[in-house]
């Protein structure tokens, strides 16, 4: 069989490429493995919350959607005016839910089974999310909102406004914790820590504390609801990898 010059060129190039590919694993296998140590450090700081988020709203039922909407608008307007009169700025008040839904006849009053072919009325829900910057007035605000028409308070979440600044201290503590444990293991193994290869942060805080609606509404008849903000724990975890020196 006769080969042209072009065929001989392609055959030689293919053989060269295959040879190079087969040589790569062998070259890599000869590279020494770098000894490393991975360690997780944890750091925490505590702080008193200085902000609160209140999720509230009004639920209105009526025979027609229009009647339910009219009643809901009136009640919600009164609630928002009360919020503003308590010193809450407009930028801290945000609508977070609005719905109009039919109400169906129950097949059995003792169960949740409903006859979806028979509409007995309509329900309008309007929710609002409020940021409270002065926690000392939070209890009175909740009481006033309920008295002025809010029949749904979904909960309260407390927040530390300067959490990122405070977490810098937790970051330092987390790094020191990881380094201390890494040195301990290295000394026990008869090696020493080399250069840092990677640092990865895991943020675990703060965890918002929620207070549920029933407790708040039950306390409203006796005056300002007693509210305790407590403390928030800001936690940071960091994963660090060092190269080991023999």
C-alpha positions in Angstrom: 0.0 0.0 0.0 1.3 3.4 -0.9 1.0 6.5 1.4 1.1 10.0 0.2 3.3 12.6 1.8 0.2 14.1 3.5 -0.9 10.8 5.0 2.6 10.1 6.4 2.5 13.6 8.0 -0.8 13.0 9.7 0.2 9.6 10.9 3.4 10.9 12.5 1.5 13.8 14.2 -1.1 11.4 15.6 1.6 9.2 17.1 3.3 12.1 18.6 0.1 13.4 20.2 -0.7 9.9 21.7 2.8 9.7 23.1 2.4 13.1 24.8 -1.0 12.1 26.3 0.3 8.9 27.7 3.3 10.6 29.2 1.3 13.2 31.3 0.0 10.8 34.0 3.4 9.4 34.5 4.9 12.9 35.0 2.1 13.9 37.4 2.6 10.8 39.4 6.1 11.7 40.1 5.1 15.1 41.6 5.4 15.0 45.5 2.2 15.4 47.4 1.9 18.5 49.5 1.1 17.8 53.2 -1.7 20.0 54.5 -3.9 20.5 57.5 -7.5 21.8 57.5 -9.0 23.3 60.6 -12.2 25.1 61.6 -12.2 28.0 64.0 -15.3 29.5 65.8 -15.7 33.0 67.2 -18.7 34.6 68.8 -19.7 38.0 70.2 -22.9 39.0 71.9 -24.8 42.3 71.5 -28.1 43.8 72.6 -30.5 44.3 69.6 -31.3 47.9 68.8 -33.9 47.3 66.0 -37.1 45.3 65.8 -39.2 44.2 62.8 -42.9 43.8 63.4 -45.1 41.9 61.0 -48.8 42.8 61.4 -52.0 43.3 59.5 -55.7 43.3 59.2 -58.0 40.4 58.1 -61.6 41.4 57.2 -64.5 39.1 56.4 -67.8 40.0 54.7 -70.4 38.6 52.4 -69.1 40.4 49.3 -65.5 41.2 48.3 -66.4 44.9 48.1 -67.7 45.0 51.7 -64.6 43.1 53.0 -62.3 45.4 51.1 -64.0 48.6 52.4 -63.8 47.3 56.0 -60.2 46.3 55.6 -59.2 49.6 54.1 -60.7 51.5 56.9 -59.0 49.3 59.6 -55.7 49.3 57.8 -55.7 53.0 57.4 -56.3 53.5 61.1 -53.5 51.0 61.9 -51.0 52.8 59.7 -51.9 56.2 61.1 -51.4 54.8 64.6 -47.9 53.5 63.5 -47.0 56.9 62.1 -48.2 58.8 65.2 -45.9 56.6 67.3 -43.0 58.2 65.5 -42.4 55.6 62.9 -41.2 57.1 59.6 -42.8 56.3 56.3 -39.5 54.6 55.1 -39.9 52.1 57.9 -43.4 51.0 56.9 -43.8 48.5 54.1 -46.8 46.6 52.8 -45.8 42.9 52.7 -49.0 41.1 51.6 -52.4 41.8 50.2 -55.0 39.2 49.2 -58.7 38.8 48.4 -60.0 35.3 48.7 -63.4 33.6 48.8 -64.6 31.8 51.9 -66.3 28.5 51.3 -69.0 26.6 53.3 -67.7 23.9 55.6 -69.1 20.5 54.9 -68.6 19.5 58.6 -68.2 22.4 61.2 -65.9 20.2 63.2 -63.5 19.5 60.3 -61.6 21.6 57.8 -63.4 20.0 54.8 -65.1 22.6 52.6 -67.6 22.7 49.9 -65.7 24.5 47.2 -68.9 25.0 45.1 -70.6 27.2 47.8 -69.1 30.6 48.5 -70.4 32.1 51.7 -68.3 35.3 51.7 -64.9 36.9 51.1 -61.8 37.6 53.1 -59.4 40.5 52.6 -55.9 40.4 54.2 -53.5 43.3 54.2 -50.1 43.0 55.9 -47.5 45.5 56.9 -43.9 45.2 58.0 -42.7 47.9 60.4 -39.1 48.6 61.4 -38.9 49.9 65.0 -35.8 51.9 65.8 -36.7 52.8 69.5 -37.3 49.5 71.3 -38.4 51.2 74.5 -41.7 52.1 72.7 -42.3 48.7 71.1 -44.7 47.4 73.7 -47.0 50.5 73.5 -46.9 50.4 69.7 -48.1 46.8 69.6 -50.9 47.6 72.0 -52.0 50.6 70.0 -51.9 48.7 66.7 -54.2 45.9 68.1 -56.6 48.4 69.6 -56.8 50.4 66.4 -57.7 47.3 64.2 -54.7 45.1 63.7 -56.1 41.6 64.3 -53.0 39.7 63.0 -49.5 40.1 64.4 -47.3 37.4 62.8 -44.2 38.0 65.0 -41.3 40.2 66.0 -37.7 39.8 64.9 -34.9 41.6 66.7 -31.8 42.8 64.9 -28.4 44.3 65.7 -27.9 47.1 63.3 -24.1 47.2 63.4 -23.7 43.4 63.3 -21.0 43.4 60.5 -18.8 45.7 62.6 -19.2 43.5 65.7 -18.5 40.4 63.7 -15.0 41.6 62.9 -14.2 40.7 66.5 -15.7 37.3 66.0 -13.7 36.8 62.8 -10.5 37.5 64.7 -11.5 35.1 67.4 -12.4 32.4 64.9 -9.0 32.7 63.1 -7.2 32.5 66.5 -9.2 29.4 67.4 -8.4 27.7 64.1 -4.7 28.6 64.4 -4.4 27.4 68.0 -5.9 24.0 67.2 -3.8 23.7 64.0 -0.6 24.4 65.9 -1.6 21.8 68.6 -2.1 19.1 66.0 1.1 20.0 64.1 3.2 19.9 67.3 1.7 16.5 68.2 2.5 15.2 64.8 6.1 16.5 64.9 5.6 19.0 62.1 5.2 22.8 61.8 2.7 25.0 60.1 3.7 26.5 56.8 2.0 29.1 54.6 -1.8 29.5 54.5 -3.3 28.0 51.4 -6.9 29.0 51.8 -9.3 30.8 54.2 -13.1 30.4 53.9 -15.7 32.0 56.1 -19.0 30.6 57.3 -21.5 33.1 58.7 -23.9 31.8 61.3 -25.5 34.8 62.7 -27.4 36.6 64.0 -30.3 34.3 64.4 -33.5 36.4 64.7 -35.7 35.9 67.7 -39.4 35.6 66.8 -42.3 36.2 69.1 -45.6 34.8 68.0 -48.9 36.6 67.5 -51.1 35.0 70.1 -48.9 36.1 73.0 -48.8 39.7 71.8 -52.6 39.9 71.3 -53.4 38.3 74.6 -51.3 40.8 76.5 -52.8 43.8 74.6 -55.8 44.2 76.9 -53.7 44.8 79.9 -51.7 47.7 78.5 -48.3 47.8 76.8 -47.1 44.4 76.0 -44.0 43.4 78.0 -41.2 42.9 75.5 -37.7 41.7 76.3 -35.1 42.0 73.5 -32.4 40.0 75.3 -29.1 39.5 73.5 -28.1 38.3 70.0 -25.2 36.0 69.5 -23.1 36.7 66.4 -21.2 33.7 65.3 -18.5 33.3 62.6 -16.7 30.1 61.6 -13.7 30.0 59.4 -12.1 27.0 57.5 -8.3 27.4 57.1 -5.9 25.2 55.2 -2.1 25.3 56.0 0.8 23.7 54.3 2.8 21.5 56.6 6.6 21.7 56.9 8.4 18.5 57.8 
